[in-house]
Amino acid sequence: MNRIIAITGGIGSGKSVVARVLGCMGYEIYDCDSQARQIMEESEDIKLAIGAEVCREAITASGIDRRILAQKVFSDTQALEALNRIVHRHVRDHFKEWSSSRTICFVETAILHSSGMDALVDEIWEVTAPKEIRIERVIARNNLSIPEIEKRMEAQKAEEAAIPALKKRVINNDGAQAILPQIEALLNLSD
């Protein structure tokens, strides 16, 4: 029997930090963002659908212009819904195949509920941090403006509200509490 644990949280919360720690501990992590990017770049059908249904300008001769696509979907909820509808099914199918042979594995995703991945996991680890810290982290790594970050945070609010309390465990990544002891405690609960 395999056990699947989701690592989720809003932009800048520190999901990737938790995933890297787990990776160093020997656990296998499926990163939905990087897998979705790869699947999108490799599938001509997905690119055609994005150009037709989401944002024609985001599709170029060399592939997908992610900055243009992000600007569109984080300012237009219908475009975001269309993009999610196009991509999520492919990612879920890929993940099911990837996870089927693993005893315990983790899936890192910011959009656990809207992607439909929540139906595939046994437990959810939500990584949290105060808004100000999250904004600082995103500015440092992505060079986005505060309004761009706040749009993304706003778009993710429904995701955070949709996490079922019964499956959820919280990791506080506020910079004051050490992450490793929190991860070890949750791993002990999951055994």
MDTraj code that builds the backbone (N, CA, C; nanometers):
import mdtraj as md
import numpy as np

residues = "MET ASN ARG ILE ILE ALA ILE THR GLY GLY ILE GLY SER GLY LYS SER VAL VAL ALA ARG VAL LEU GLY CYS MET GLY TYR GLU ILE TYR ASP CYS ASP SER GLN ALA ARG GLN ILE MET GLU GLU SER GLU ASP ILE LYS LEU ALA ILE GLY ALA GLU VAL CYS ARG GLU ALA ILE THR ALA SER GLY ILE ASP ARG ARG ILE LEU ALA GLN LYS VAL PHE SER ASP THR GLN ALA LEU GLU ALA LEU ASN ARG ILE VAL HIS ARG HIS VAL ARG ASP HIS PHE LYS GLU TRP SER SER SER ARG THR ILE CYS PHE VAL GLU THR ALA ILE LEU HIS SER SER GLY MET ASP ALA LEU VAL ASP GLU ILE TRP GLU VAL THR ALA PRO LYS GLU ILE ARG ILE GLU ARG VAL ILE ALA ARG ASN ASN LEU SER ILE PRO GLU ILE GLU LYS ARG MET GLU ALA GLN LYS ALA GLU GLU ALA ALA ILE PRO ALA LEU LYS LYS ARG VAL ILE ASN ASN ASP GLY ALA GLN ALA ILE LEU PRO GLN ILE GLU ALA LEU LEU ASN LEU SER ASP".split()
xyz = np.array([
    [0.0846, -0.1189, 0.0000],
    [0.0000, 0.0000, 0.0000],
    [0.0882, 0.1240, 0.0000],
    [0.0558, 0.2191, -0.0872],
    [0.1367, 0.3403, -0.0872],
    [0.0676, 0.4514, -0.0086],
    [0.1485, 0.5440, 0.0404],
    [0.0994, 0.6576, 0.1180],
    [0.1447, 0.7839, 0.0467],
    [0.0493, 0.8716, 0.0179],
    [0.0778, 0.9945, -0.0554],
    [0.0444, 1.1132, 0.0331],
    [0.1422, 1.2013, 0.0494],
    [0.1258, 1.3200, 0.1331],
    [0.1481, 1.4433, 0.0463],
    [0.0537, 1.5365, 0.0519],
    [0.0656, 1.6615, -0.0228],
    [0.1379, 1.7649, 0.0624],
    [0.2227, 1.8431, -0.0046],
    [0.2851, 1.9607, 0.0565],
    [0.2253, 2.0790, -0.0179],
    [0.1520, 2.1640, 0.0538],
    [0.0838, 2.2748, -0.0114],
    [0.0984, 2.4015, 0.0717],
    [0.0556, 2.5110, 0.0151],
    [0.0622, 2.6412, 0.0803],
    [0.0688, 2.7486, -0.0253],
    [0.0416, 2.8698, 0.0143],
    [0.0404, 2.9808, -0.0796],
    [0.1791, 3.0184, -0.1281],
    [0.1823, 3.1048, -0.2271],
    [0.3070, 3.1531, -0.2848],
    [0.3950, 3.2137, -0.1744],
    [0.5214, 3.1740, -0.1729],
    [0.6162, 3.2267, -0.0756],
    [0.6087, 3.1649, 0.0624],
    [0.5250, 3.0632, 0.0798],
    [0.5104, 3.0026, 0.2128],
    [0.6289, 2.9132, 0.2495],
    [0.6942, 2.8557, 0.1498],
    [0.8085, 2.7699, 0.1761],
    [0.7851, 2.6232, 0.1464],
    [0.6906, 2.5937, 0.0572],
    [0.6651, 2.4543, 0.0179],
    [0.7914, 2.3880, -0.0342],
    [0.8655, 2.4601, -0.1169],
    [0.9860, 2.4028, -0.1789],
    [1.0943, 2.3753, -0.0760],
    [1.1012, 2.4566, 0.0277],
    [1.1991, 2.4332, 0.1350],
    [1.1669, 2.3006, 0.2047],
    [1.0400, 2.2807, 0.2368],
    [0.9971, 2.1562, 0.3012],
    [1.0252, 2.0383, 0.2083],
    [0.9960, 2.0539, 0.0798],
    [1.0207, 1.9464, -0.0167],
    [1.1696, 1.9145, -0.0261],
    [1.2559, 2.0166, -0.0252],
    [1.4007, 1.9918, -0.0318],
    [1.4498, 1.9189, 0.0933],
    [1.3982, 1.9551, 0.2085],
    [1.4368, 1.8858, 0.3322],
    [1.3965, 1.7387, 0.3224],
    [1.2746, 1.7131, 0.2787],
    [1.2286, 1.5741, 0.2637],
    [1.3132, 1.4994, 0.1619],
    [1.3497, 1.5666, 0.0534],
    [1.4363, 1.5047, -0.0470],
    [1.5714, 1.4671, 0.0119],
    [1.6271, 1.5554, 0.0948],
    [1.7552, 1.5252, 0.1610],
    [1.7416, 1.4081, 0.2585],
    [1.6209, 1.3872, 0.3083],
    [1.5957, 1.2754, 0.3992],
    [1.5724, 1.1452, 0.3218],
    [1.5712, 1.1536, 0.1895],
    [1.5566, 1.0340, 0.1067],
    [1.4170, 1.0100, 0.0511],
    [1.3241, 1.1007, 0.0770],
    [1.1878, 1.0832, 0.0252],
    [1.1781, 1.1353, -0.1178],
    [1.0872, 1.0749, -0.1933],
    [1.0660, 1.1172, -0.3313],
    [0.9538, 1.2206, -0.3365],
    [0.9795, 1.3281, -0.4135],
    [0.8872, 1.4402, -0.4231],
    [0.8463, 1.4595, -0.5688],
    [0.7180, 1.4719, -0.5930],
    [0.6661, 1.5062, -0.7253],
    [0.6315, 1.6550, -0.7206],
    [0.7036, 1.7354, -0.7967],
    [0.6826, 1.8799, -0.8007],
    [0.5852, 1.9107, -0.9142],
    [0.4617, 1.9428, -0.8790],
    [0.3587, 1.9658, -0.9805],
    [0.3939, 2.0809, -1.0742],
    [0.4538, 2.1879, -1.0216],
    [0.4881, 2.3018, -1.1078],
    [0.5865, 2.2616, -1.2167],
    [0.6954, 2.1968, -1.1776],
    [0.7958, 2.1615, -1.2789],
    [0.7429, 2.0538, -1.3731],
    [0.6649, 1.9600, -1.3220],
    [0.6072, 1.8575, -1.4088],
    [0.5067, 1.9188, -1.5064],
    [0.4249, 2.0129, -1.4580],
    [0.3278, 2.0787, -1.5464],
    [0.4000, 2.1567, -1.6554],
    [0.5090, 2.2275, -1.6193],
    [0.5866, 2.3011, -1.7195],
    [0.6394, 2.2070, -1.8271],
    [0.6941, 2.0944, -1.7832],
    [0.7500, 1.9986, -1.8790],
    [0.6404, 1.9413, -1.9691],
    [0.5296, 1.9040, -1.9100],
    [0.4185, 1.8477, -1.9868],
    [0.3656, 1.9517, -2.0858],
    [0.3547, 2.0781, -2.0417],
    [0.3056, 2.1847, -2.1293],
    [0.4002, 2.2078, -2.2470],
    [0.5292, 2.2068, -2.2208],
    [0.6273, 2.2304, -2.3278],
    [0.6334, 2.1147, -2.4271],
    [0.6082, 1.9932, -2.3797],
    [0.6193, 1.8760, -2.4664],
    [0.4936, 1.8478, -2.5474],
    [0.3804, 1.9015, -2.5057],
    [0.2541, 1.8682, -2.5712],
    [0.2089, 1.9806, -2.6649],
    [0.2091, 1.9520, -2.7931],
    [0.1597, 2.0491, -2.8914],
    [0.0096, 2.0721, -2.8736],
    [-0.0632, 1.9682, -2.8341],
    [-0.2077, 1.9824, -2.8109],
    [-0.2358, 2.0836, -2.6996],
    [-0.1569, 2.0764, -2.5922],
    [-0.1760, 2.1701, -2.4811],
    [-0.1437, 2.3121, -2.5269],
    [-0.0345, 2.3297, -2.6000],
    [0.0019, 2.4640, -2.6489],
    [-0.1075, 2.5216, -2.7385],
    [-0.1606, 2.4390, -2.8283],
    [-0.2687, 2.4851, -2.9159],
    [-0.3913, 2.5263, -2.8349],
    [-0.4250, 2.4471, -2.7338],
    [-0.5414, 2.4780, -2.6497],
    [-0.5184, 2.6066, -2.5699],
    [-0.3977, 2.6259, -2.5176],
    [-0.3671, 2.7498, -2.4440],
    [-0.3801, 2.8699, -2.5371],
    [-0.3258, 2.8588, -2.6587],
    [-0.3362, 2.9680, -2.7546],
    [-0.4796, 2.9995, -2.7924],
    [-0.5616, 2.8968, -2.8040],
    [-0.7001, 2.9160, -2.8461],
    [-0.7916, 2.9601, -2.7315],
    [-0.7681, 2.9078, -2.6105],
    [-0.8638, 2.9294, -2.5018],
    [-0.8160, 3.0229, -2.3912],
    [-0.6843, 3.0467, -2.3830],
    [-0.6328, 3.1238, -2.2694],
    [-0.5685, 3.2549, -2.3145],
    [-0.4623, 3.2456, -2.3953],
    [-0.3876, 3.3659, -2.4324],
    [-0.3023, 3.3380, -2.5558],
    [-0.3478, 3.3849, -2.6697],
    [-0.2759, 3.3618, -2.7946],
    [-0.1338, 3.4176, -2.7889],
    [-0.1149, 3.5341, -2.7247],
    [0.0158, 3.5997, -2.7193],
    [0.1189, 3.5200, -2.6397],
    [0.0747, 3.4302, -2.5528],
    [0.1666, 3.3514, -2.4697],
    [0.2330, 3.2379, -2.5467],
    [0.1814, 3.2058, -2.6642],
    [0.2378, 3.0974, -2.7443],
    [0.3271, 3.1589, -2.8523],
    [0.4551, 3.1252, -2.8468],
    [0.5526, 3.1801, -2.9417],
    [0.6146, 3.0658, -3.0223],
    [0.6955, 3.0999, -3.1180],
    [0.7632, 2.9993, -3.1993],
    [0.8554, 2.9119, -3.1159],
    [0.9080, 2.9669, -3.0065],
    [1.0001, 2.8901, -2.9222],
    [0.9303, 2.8211, -2.8047],
    [0.8004, 2.8353, -2.7918],
    [0.7296, 2.7683, -2.6828],
    [0.6304, 2.8602, -2.6148],
    [0.6219, 2.8491, -2.4831],
    [0.5260, 2.9268, -2.4048],
    [0.6000, 3.0396, -2.3339],
    [0.5515, 3.1621, -2.3508],
    [0.6066, 3.2766, -2.2781],
    [0.5349, 3.2815, -2.1438],
    [0.6016, 3.2312, -2.0424],
    [0.5386, 3.2147, -1.9106],
    [0.5025, 3.3469, -1.8442],
    [0.5805, 3.4500, -1.8683],
    [0.5499, 3.5804, -1.8069],
    [0.4176, 3.6355, -1.8626],
    [0.4008, 3.6279, -1.9927],
    [0.2757, 3.6749, -2.0539],
    [0.1586, 3.5892, -2.0057],
    [0.1786, 3.4580, -2.0015],
    [0.0732, 3.3675, -1.9558],
    [0.0347, 3.3981, -1.8109],
    [0.1342, 3.4191, -1.7239],
    [0.1063, 3.4496, -1.5830],
    [0.0316, 3.5813, -1.5684],
    [0.0736, 3.6829, -1.6425],
    [0.0044, 3.8119, -1.6357],
    [-0.1427, 3.7954, -1.6719],
    [-0.1698, 3.7141, -1.7725],
    [-0.3076, 3.6921, -1.8171],
    [-0.3891, 3.6166, -1.7116],
    [-0.3381, 3.5026, -1.6671],
    [-0.4200, 3.4175, -1.5791],
    [-0.4354, 3.4732, -1.4384],
    [-0.3400, 3.5536, -1.3919],
    [-0.3543, 3.6085, -1.2573],
    [-0.4314, 3.7396, -1.2562],
    [-0.4797, 3.7833, -1.3733],
    [-0.5657, 3.9007, -1.3782],
    [-0.7017, 3.8679, -1.4402],
    [-0.7220, 3.7417, -1.4785],
    [-0.8448, 3.7005, -1.5461],
    [-0.8819, 3.5607, -1.4964],
    [-0.9813, 3.5540, -1.4086],
    [-1.0162, 3.4248, -1.3473],
    [-1.0640, 3.3231, -1.4501],
    [-1.1316, 3.3678, -1.5560],
    [-1.1766, 3.2734, -1.6588],
    [-1.0578, 3.2136, -1.7340],
    [-0.9553, 3.2948, -1.7577],
    [-0.8349, 3.2438, -1.8244],
    [-0.7635, 3.1429, -1.7345],
    [-0.7582, 3.1726, -1.6046],
    [-0.6958, 3.0794, -1.5098],
    [-0.7711, 2.9468, -1.5058],
    [-0.9028, 2.9536, -1.5033],
    [-0.9840, 2.8316, -1.5025],
    [-0.9618, 2.7501, -1.6303],
    [-0.9517, 2.8192, -1.7428],
    [-0.9288, 2.7494, -1.8698],
    [-0.7923, 2.6824, -1.8704],
    [-0.6900, 2.7533, -1.8251],
    [-0.5558, 2.6948, -1.8189],
    [-0.5554, 2.5721, -1.7287],
    [-0.6164, 2.5844, -1.6124],
    [-0.6210, 2.4718, -1.5187],
    [-0.6939, 2.3528, -1.5798],
    [-0.8039, 2.3780, -1.6463],
    [-0.8810, 2.2700, -1.7095],
    [-0.7959, 2.1977, -1.8148],
    [-0.7175, 2.2732, -1.8889],
    [-0.6339, 2.2163, -1.9954],
    [-0.5211, 2.1304, -1.9387],
    [-0.4549, 2.1795, -1.8350],
    [-0.3304, 2.1172, -1.7874],
    [-0.3500, 2.0123, -1.6782],
    [-0.4416, 2.0347, -1.5855],
    [-0.4491, 1.9496, -1.4660],
    [-0.4728, 1.8021, -1.4928],
    [-0.5558, 1.7704, -1.5873],
    [-0.5836, 1.6281, -1.6157],
    [-0.4553, 1.5547, -1.6529],
    [-0.3729, 1.6188, -1.7344],
    [-0.2472, 1.5575, -1.7776],
    [-0.1522, 1.5374, -1.6589],
    [-0.1462, 1.6356, -1.5709],
    [-0.0577, 1.6255, -1.4542],
    [-0.1069, 1.5153, -1.3603],
    [-0.2376, 1.5103, -1.3358],
    [-0.2923, 1.4048, -1.2482],
    [-0.2615, 1.2655, -1.3041],
    [-0.2809, 1.2468, -1.4333],
    [-0.2536, 1.1167, -1.4936],
    [-0.1052, 1.0799, -1.4800],
    [-0.0175, 1.1766, -1.5036],
    [0.1262, 1.1535, -1.4906],
    [0.1622, 1.1195, -1.3463],
    [0.1029, 1.1922, -1.2521],
    [0.1307, 1.1672, -1.1103],
    [0.0830, 1.0283, -1.0676],
    [-0.0347, 0.9885, -1.1114],
    [-0.0866, 0.8556, -1.0750],
    [0.0114, 0.7461, -1.1186],
    [0.0616, 0.7588, -1.2391],
    [0.1575, 0.6602, -1.2887],
    [0.2868, 0.6654, -1.2067],
    [0.3378, 0.7861, -1.1817],
    [0.4623, 0.8047, -1.1062],
    [0.4510, 0.7490, -0.9647],
    [0.3401, 0.7751, -0.8976],
    [0.3261, 0.7378, -0.7560],
    [0.2883, 0.5917, -0.7346],
    [0.2409, 0.5239, -0.8360],
    [0.1861, 0.3889, -0.8194],
    [0.2867, 0.2868, -0.7668],
    [0.4149, 0.3075, -0.7932],
    [0.5144, 0.2088, -0.7509],
    [0.5903, 0.2520, -0.6248],
    [0.5456, 0.3572, -0.5594],
    [0.6164, 0.4081, -0.4424],
    [0.5396, 0.3771, -0.3143],
    [0.6124, 0.3421, -0.2096],
    [0.5497, 0.3114, -0.0821],
    [0.5028, 0.4382, -0.0125],
    [0.5896, 0.5382, -0.0059],
    [0.5545, 0.6686, 0.0494],
    [0.6159, 0.7739, -0.0414],
    [0.5354, 0.8733, -0.0743],
    [0.5864, 0.9821, -0.1581],
    [0.5099, 1.1094, -0.1263],
    [0.5654, 1.2181, -0.1751],
    [0.5089, 1.3503, -0.1505],
    [0.4803, 1.4174, -0.2836],
    [0.3765, 1.4999, -0.2853],
    [0.3445, 1.5809, -0.4017],
    [0.3391, 1.7266, -0.3559],
    [0.4193, 1.8101, -0.4221],
    [0.4248, 1.9530, -0.3889],
    [0.3384, 2.0293, -0.4881],
    [0.2390, 2.1025, -0.4364],
    [0.1491, 2.1787, -0.5220],
    [0.0864, 2.2951, -0.4461],
    [0.0747, 2.4087, -0.5128],
    [0.0090, 2.5248, -0.4537],
    [-0.1419, 2.5180, -0.4744],
    [-0.1858, 2.4403, -0.5727],
    [-0.3277, 2.4363, -0.6078],
    [-0.3822, 2.2941, -0.5918],
    [-0.3715, 2.2448, -0.4731],
    [-0.4102, 2.1077, -0.4407],
    [-0.5559, 2.0789, -0.4768],
    [-0.6460, 2.1664, -0.4370],
    [-0.7882, 2.1419, -0.4573],
    [-0.8300, 2.1616, -0.6026],
    [-0.7982, 2.2770, -0.6609],
    [-0.8456, 2.3043, -0.7972],
    [-0.7819, 2.2127, -0.9014],
    [-0.6668, 2.1545, -0.8689],
    [-0.6032, 2.0606, -0.9627],
    [-0.6635, 1.9216, -0.9540],
    [-0.7405, 1.8967, -0.8480],
    [-0.7973, 1.7638, -0.8269],
    [-0.7011, 1.6676, -0.7590],
    [-0.5828, 1.7160, -0.7229],
    [-0.4836, 1.6299, -0.6568],
    [-0.5272, 1.5940, -0.5150],
    [-0.6122, 1.6744, -0.4533],
    [-0.6561, 1.6468, -0.3164],
    [-0.7257, 1.5119, -0.3056],
    [-0.7884, 1.4677, -0.4133],
    [-0.8567, 1.3378, -0.4128],
    [-0.7588, 1.2210, -0.4162],
    [-0.6317, 1.2485, -0.4468],
    [-0.5318, 1.1424, -0.4621],
    [-0.4405, 1.1268, -0.3415],
    [-0.4555, 1.2141, -0.2415],
    [-0.3617, 1.2117, -0.1291],
    [-0.4275, 1.1608, -0.0016],
    [-0.3423, 1.1082, 0.0869],
    [-0.3898, 1.0567, 0.2152],
    [-0.3814, 1.1603, 0.3259],
    [-0.2899, 1.2552, 0.3093],
    [-0.2646, 1.3546, 0.4138],
    [-0.2148, 1.4822, 0.3463],
    [-0.2378, 1.5953, 0.4126],
    [-0.1980, 1.7247, 0.3583],
    [-0.1140, 1.7991, 0.4609],
    [0.0043, 1.8423, 0.4184],
    [0.0891, 1.9271, 0.5010],
    [0.0826, 2.0670, 0.4420],
    [0.0218, 2.1601, 0.5154],
    [0.0108, 2.2979, 0.4689],
    [0.1240, 2.3804, 0.5297],
    [0.2043, 2.4407, 0.4448],
    [0.3146, 2.5249, 0.4893],
    [0.2616, 2.6676, 0.4960],
    [0.2801, 2.7325, 0.6112],
    [0.2286, 2.8675, 0.6310],
    [0.3399, 2.9629, 0.6718],
    [0.3160, 3.0904, 0.6466],
    [0.4057, 3.1981, 0.6884],
    [0.3257, 3.3279, 0.6823],
    [0.3630, 3.4270, 0.7619],
    [0.2932, 3.5555, 0.7555],
    [0.3049, 3.6194, 0.6168],
    [0.2034, 3.6949, 0.5791],
    [0.1963, 3.7574, 0.4461],
    [0.3206, 3.8402, 0.4156],
    [0.3674, 3.9188, 0.5095],
    [0.4824, 4.0068, 0.4854],
    [0.6075, 3.9256, 0.4511],
    [0.6274, 3.8162, 0.5213],
    [0.7428, 3.7294, 0.4947],
    [0.7289, 3.6647, 0.3571],
    [0.6091, 3.6204, 0.3242],
    [0.5849, 3.5590, 0.1929],
    [0.6149, 3.6579, 0.0806],
    [0.5704, 3.7816, 0.0963],
    [0.5953, 3.8841, -0.0057],
    [0.7455, 3.9076, -0.0213],
    [0.8173, 3.9203, 0.0903],
    [0.9634, 3.9404, 0.0849],
    [1.0314, 3.8261, 0.0100],
    [0.9916, 3.7031, 0.0382],
    [1.0515, 3.5863, -0.0275],
    [1.0276, 3.5883, -0.1782],
    [0.9056, 3.6203, -0.2183],
    [0.8732, 3.6189, -0.3607],
    [0.9452, 3.7322, -0.4343],
    [0.9541, 3.8483, -0.3738],
    [1.0279, 3.9591, -0.4351],
    [1.1734, 3.9185, -0.4568],
    [1.2320, 3.8554, -0.3566],
    [1.3737, 3.8160, -0.3642],
    [1.3997, 3.7114, -0.4726],
    [1.3074, 3.6178, -0.4916],
    [1.3350, 3.5094, -0.5864],
    [1.2769, 3.5320, -0.7249],
    [1.1659, 3.6067, -0.7368],
    [1.0988, 3.6192, -0.8657],
    [1.1016, 3.7599, -0.9232],
    [1.1448, 3.8561, -0.8432],
    [1.1496, 3.9945, -0.8889],
    [1.0129, 4.0429, -0.9377],
    [0.9066, 4.0005, -0.8696],
    [0.7721, 4.0471, -0.9019],
    [0.7409, 4.1697, -0.8169],
    [0.6465, 4.2501, -0.8633],
    [0.6035, 4.3659, -0.7848],
    [0.5065, 4.3195, -0.6757],
    [0.4883, 4.4033, -0.5758],
    [0.3942, 4.3695, -0.4678],
    [0.2532, 4.3504, -0.5234],
    [0.2039, 4.4367, -0.6142],
    [0.0700, 4.4107, -0.6698],
    [0.0599, 4.2767, -0.7444],
    [0.1642, 4.2376, -0.8163],
    [0.1630, 4.1073, -0.8853],
    [0.1558, 3.9932, -0.7839],
    [0.2323, 4.0046, -0.6769],
    [0.2322, 3.9009, -0.5730],
    [0.0961, 3.8948, -0.5057],
    [0.0408, 4.0104, -0.4738],
    [-0.0896, 4.0130, -0.4066],
    [-0.1996, 3.9550, -0.4950],
    [-0.1909, 3.9742, -0.6269],
    [-0.2876, 3.9117, -0.7180],
    [-0.2787, 3.7603, -0.7089],
    [-0.1565, 3.7098, -0.7048],
    [-0.1384, 3.5646, -0.6948],
    [-0.1880, 3.5124, -0.5602],
    [-0.1612, 3.5873, -0.4539],
    [-0.2108, 3.5475, -0.3220],
    [-0.3636, 3.5448, -0.3199],
    [-0.4236, 3.6460, -0.3787],
    [-0.5698, 3.6532, -0.3839],
    [-0.6269, 3.5352, -0.4624],
    [-0.5615, 3.5015, -0.5733],
    [-0.6076, 3.3887, -0.6557],
    [-0.5973, 3.2567, -0.5798],
    [-0.5069, 3.2480, -0.4821],
    [-0.4866, 3.1234, -0.4080],
    [-0.5706, 3.1133, -0.2804],
    [-0.6435, 3.2189, -0.2429],
    [-0.7216, 3.2167, -0.1179],
    [-0.8238, 3.1035, -0.1150],
    [-0.8905, 3.0810, -0.2264],
    [-0.9911, 2.9739, -0.2305],
    [-0.9261, 2.8382, -0.2090],
    [-0.8030, 2.8225, -0.2585],
    [-0.7295, 2.6970, -0.2388],
    [-0.7074, 2.6716, -0.0902],
    [-0.6603, 2.7721, -0.0218],
    [-0.6305, 2.7583, 0.1207],
    [-0.7566, 2.7242, 0.1992],
    [-0.8696, 2.7853, 0.1610],
    [-0.9956, 2.7597, 0.2303],
    [-1.0504, 2.6202, 0.2015],
    [-1.0125, 2.5612, 0.0891],
    [-1.0671, 2.4318, 0.0477],
    [-0.9948, 2.3118, 0.1092],
    [-0.8858, 2.3347, 0.1804],
    [-0.8112, 2.2225, 0.2382],
    [-0.8927, 2.1609, 0.3522],
    [-0.9252, 2.0326, 0.3415],
    [-1.0061, 1.9690, 0.4456],
    [-0.9300, 1.9577, 0.5783],
    [-0.9908, 2.0061, 0.6842],
    [-0.9255, 2.0111, 0.8153],
    [-0.8857, 1.8730, 0.8663],
    [-0.9627, 1.7695, 0.8330],
    [-0.9336, 1.6367, 0.8856],
    [-0.8032, 1.5787, 0.8322],
    [-0.7648, 1.6154, 0.7116],
    [-0.6422, 1.5620, 0.6521],
    [-0.5224, 1.6544, 0.6723],
    [-0.5444, 1.7747, 0.7266],
    [-0.4427, 1.8791, 0.7255],
    [-0.3561, 1.8804, 0.8511],
    [-0.2256, 1.8960, 0.8269],
    [-0.1262, 1.9228, 0.9303],
    [-0.0556, 2.0525, 0.8886],
    [-0.0107, 2.1327, 0.9841],
    [0.0486, 2.2628, 0.9519],
    [0.1970, 2.2656, 0.9867],
    [0.2760, 2.3210, 0.8935],
    [0.4173, 2.3486, 0.9172],
    [0.4331, 2.5001, 0.9140],
    [0.4773, 2.5580, 1.0243],
    [0.4957, 2.7025, 1.0335],
    [0.6355, 2.7374, 0.9855],
    [0.6433, 2.8124, 0.8763],
    [0.7709, 2.8517, 0.8174],
    [0.7888, 3.0030, 0.8295],
    [0.7800, 3.0528, 0.9529],
    [0.7885, 3.1962, 0.9768],
    [0.9308, 3.2451, 1.0025],
    [1.0270, 3.1548, 0.9966],
    [1.1660, 3.1924, 1.0205],
    [1.2049, 3.1854, 1.1673],
    [1.1083, 3.1751, 1.2550],
    [1.1366, 3.1672, 1.3990],
    [1.1391, 3.0223, 1.4473],
    [1.0552, 2.9376, 1.3881],
    [1.0476, 2.7969, 1.4275],
    [1.1276, 2.7126, 1.3279],
    [1.2051, 2.6193, 1.3799],
    [1.2833, 2.5299, 1.2936],
    [1.1890, 2.4362, 1.2182],
    [1.2180, 2.4160, 1.0910],
    [1.1325, 2.3312, 1.0063],
    [1.1564, 2.1825, 1.0300],
    [1.2822, 2.1422, 1.0438],
    [1.3148, 1.9994, 1.0549],
    [1.2400, 1.9301, 1.1693],
    [1.2367, 1.9852, 1.2909],
    [1.1610, 1.9159, 1.3965],
    [1.0119, 1.9035, 1.3650],
    [0.9571, 2.0018, 1.2957],
    [0.8156, 1.9941, 1.2583],
    [0.7939, 1.8813, 1.1577],
    [0.8837, 1.8696, 1.0602],
    [0.8736, 1.7616, 0.9611],
    [0.8883, 1.6259, 1.0279],
    [0.9877, 1.6126, 1.1164],
    [1.0084, 1.4847, 1.1853],
    [0.8868, 1.4468, 1.2679],
    [0.8249, 1.5437, 1.3340],
    [0.7053, 1.5150, 1.4142],
    [0.5898, 1.4670, 1.3243],
    [0.5739, 1.5293, 1.2098],
    [0.4666, 1.4880, 1.1175],
    [0.4948, 1.3510, 1.0571],
    [0.6204, 1.3228, 1.0289],
    [0.6550, 1.1896, 0.9777],
    [0.6230, 1.0827, 1.0818],
    [0.6474, 1.1111, 1.2079],
    [0.6136, 1.0170, 1.3153],
    [0.4632, 0.9959, 1.3265],
    [0.3849, 1.1022, 1.3024],
    [0.2383, 1.0897, 1.3043],
    [0.1887, 1.0066, 1.1872],
    [0.2601, 1.0160, 1.0743],
    [0.2170, 0.9470, 0.9521],
    [0.2489, 0.7990, 0.9540],
    [0.3387, 0.7564, 1.0415],
    [0.3789, 0.6135, 1.0453],
    [0.2653, 0.5237, 1.0892],
])
top = md.Topology()
chain = top.add_chain()
for i, resn in enumerate(residues, 1):
    res = top.add_residue(resn, chain, resSeq=i)
    for name in ("N", "CA", "C"):
        top.add_atom(name, md.element.get_by_symbol(name[0]), res)
traj = md.Trajectory(xyz[None], top)
